[in-house]
């Protein structure tokens, strides 16, 4: 088995055990009528957005805007019709990102990116790092991602963060519809 296949198998086992079974978050009849905001819709040929998940969301850029993003841009709803809750996932990230709206009308772009950032910057636990599904080579790659992310000793002292589990797949290019009313974060390597 190749190193890449072994890594995928180890991470796949980790992800399936860490995530609980997902219940449908959206009525199946309503799911087909929900559309992501154009700023979020992933397209492989022309990504809708660019966000380095290791950095503050203030670095976010939307392809459709030829200017810096302002506060008003982020007050828009992430979906139409708006949803009060969104669940995000990625095959390389062993946690869900649950986004709750503070507004009864629905999740805004600001709430979405704030929840993603909070999840990515969360310190991992010993159990996350020393689990039976990961071997030493995966831990080494996570450690390398941590070392590359940390600019100084102060940041290194804060330890490994969830974003380091992405092992370089840190550029978010948009979202795509997933299963059971969830949304897949489309990521690529930096």
PyMOL commands that set and color helices and strands:
alter all, ss='L'
color gray80, all
select helices_A, chain A and resi 3-18+28-31+57-59+72-75+109-120+126-129+136-149+153-157+162-166+179-181
alter helices_A, ss='H'
color red, helices_A
select strands_A, chain A and resi 35-36+49-52+61-62+79-80+85-90+93-100+171-177+183-188
alter strands_A, ss='S'
color yellow, strands_A
deselect
rebuild
show_as cartoon
